[in-house]
Amino acid sequence: MTEPTHLYAALRHPTEPRILLLPNEHGWQLPYAHHPEEFWYANVPIVNKTFGAQLNTPLWTLRQFYCASDQEKKEETVLFEVILLDRAWQPPHGTRWVNAAEFGGLPFTQPDLAPALTAYLTALATGTVPDQRPAWARVGWEEEVRAWISDELARHGHTLRGLEQLKQWGISSVLRAKTDGKDFYFKTTNPLMTLFVNEACVTQRLSALFPAYIPAPLSVDIDRDWMLLAEFDQLFQRDMPIETKAEAFRRFAELQIQTIGQEEALLAAGCLDRRVDVMLAQLDPLLADPTAMHKLTSEQAVELRELAPKIKALLLQLATCNLPPTLVHGDLHLGNAALVNGQTIYFDWTDACLAHPFIDLHSLMWVKDETHRETILTAYLEPWTAFAPLPRLREIFRLAYALLPLHHAVSYIYIVNNLEPDSKPELDMTHEFLEQLRVRVKEYLLKGEES
């Protein structure tokens, strides 16, 4: 989201199928806040802080369950389900807890939200919960995870002083555990995401294989994909020198090269097989999936399908380049890297796989300064000169860059197809990667014809 956002909170009653409404001069409304800056669905600390301050009580966000975009006004509306952390809290005078039957008879002054709230209250009354809803979006999980974190920290000599939500949406939940010393970070991911790994398991195993590059968790519960990591010395910042950022990419190439020839070990660690032949087999089903294609224009969809044979030929060409498959992070950017003892380490291995190494250069498109982008690319390619001259590596990169949106389009369609309906808008971006694929492949082919 890049424009102002209207935020609303549906605060659940702690024991009954009701939500809190506030009075206004014309009737009743939900707690509301205008967020003037860019807002991200998973940024629940803003939700907790904003509405917690309004109601003077600590809150915990379960999920967003309604969002709408007004393209003319360039505004977003997002409605969140929140719960009380203090079950003894008493609402302000004049407010009202209402159920589905009562809600329908009230003058509600936010009519655009009424259908979503009616459906929500009805589901509360009937106890209806979609199978796709992750555990962290359900009542009771917060107490369960708090107890586990407290026990695990105590086992390692730490006392839990506070637990904060950092990120929560349909695919993952990240919490910060405050202790009597350093902070620790908890993460879990949605087990229905079939192209996600069990991150707790994979991080633990990869950290044992490559301890200089991947941090070892303090504690894991592999059955539930729960993981605790200690805070890092320093996260990457936007204003860091470009040389520091480039070194992070150079070092990642170094890690990838160390994984060459370890295909079986990587797969045994839990990484997925997403080599070029797998990506090749995924193209036709992707282009036939209406969920993936529905946001493209008819012209874009037709052209992309017409390009399919050429995309397959380019994939075969990529497979014959003199670069073997390696460990691929799948979401490599400096937000998923940190400095520990002066060296870069890499975390957030949800998308860990065995694939063509240059798949991990997707985030270069975010570097707007061409000189900086070239500095990072050169640093990354330098360790690979043991396999091919730098000019040849640049050619391979140009080919991989044209094709790598396909890797991410496949990832996102698997995500969207396995989210509950209310959560799908959070990550409905498959079409963006397909459009990148169409444009980049056309540009690559055009330059090939010109040369």
ZIBEL-V360379 format. One record per backbone hydrogen bond with DSSP energy under -0.5 kcal/mol. CO is the residue of the C=O (numbers start at 1). NH is the residue of the N-H. If there is no record, write none. Layout:
co-><CO	CO>
nh-><NH	NH>
This chain:
co-><4	5	5	6	7	8	9	9	10	10	11	16	18	19	21	22	24	27	28	29	31	33	33	34	35	40	42	42	43	43	44	45	46	47	48	49	50	51	52	52	58	58	60	63	66	68	69	70	70	75	76	77	78	79	79	80	80	81	81	82	83	85	86	92	96	96	98	99	100	102	103	106	107	107	110	110	111	111	113	114	115	116	117	118	119	120	121	122	123	123	130	134	135	138	140	141	142	143	144	145	146	147	148	149	150	151	152	153	153	154	158	159	162	164	167	171	172	173	174	174	175	175	176	176	177	178	178	182	183	184	185	186	187	188	190	192	193	197	198	199	200	201	202	203	204	205	206	210	210	213	219	221	221	221	222	226	227	228	228	229	234	237	241	241	242	243	244	245	246	247	248	249	250	251	252	253	254	255	256	257	259	262	263	264	265	266	267	272	272	275	275	276	277	278	279	279	280	280	281	282	283	284	286	288	289	289	290	293	297	298	299	300	301	302	303	304	305	307	307	308	309	310	311	312	313	314	315	316	317	318	321	326	328	331	332	333	334	334	336	337	338	338	339	340	343	345	349	350	352	353	353	354	355	356	357	358	359	361	362	363	364	366	368	369	370	371	372	373	374	375	376	377	378	379	381	382	383	384	384	389	390	391	392	393	394	395	396	397	398	399	400	403	403	404	405	406	407	408	409	410	411	412	413	414	415	415	416	420	420	421	423	424	425	427	429	429	430	431	432	433	434	435	436	437	438	439	440	441	442	443	444	445	446	447>
nh-><76	7	35	78	33	80	11	31	12	82	20	18	13	98	96	29	27	24	109	22	9	7	35	36	5	43	44	168	46	47	48	49	50	51	52	53	54	55	56	57	85	86	83	81	79	77	71	74	75	70	6	68	8	65	66	10	82	62	63	12	60	87	89	95	21	98	19	103	104	105	106	108	28	109	113	114	114	115	117	118	119	120	121	122	123	124	125	126	127	128	133	137	138	141	144	145	146	147	148	149	150	151	152	153	154	155	156	156	158	157	160	180	178	176	174	190	169	188	166	167	177	186	164	178	184	161	162	181	231	177	229	175	227	173	193	194	196	199	202	203	204	205	206	207	208	209	210	213	214	346	228	224	225	226	225	221	187	218	219	185	339	240	244	245	246	247	248	249	250	251	252	253	254	255	256	257	258	259	259	260	262	266	267	268	269	271	270	274	354	278	279	280	281	282	282	283	283	284	285	286	287	288	289	290	292	293	294	296	301	302	303	304	305	306	307	308	308	310	311	312	313	314	315	316	317	318	319	320	320	321	323	355	353	333	363	336	236	337	347	236	340	345	234	343	340	338	352	197	272	328	355	274	326	359	360	361	362	364	365	366	367	368	370	373	374	375	376	377	378	379	380	381	382	383	384	385	386	387	388	393	394	395	396	397	398	399	400	401	402	403	404	406	407	408	409	410	411	412	413	414	415	416	417	418	418	419	419	423	424	424	426	427	428	429	432	433	434	435	436	437	438	439	440	441	442	443	444	445	446	447	448	449	450	451>
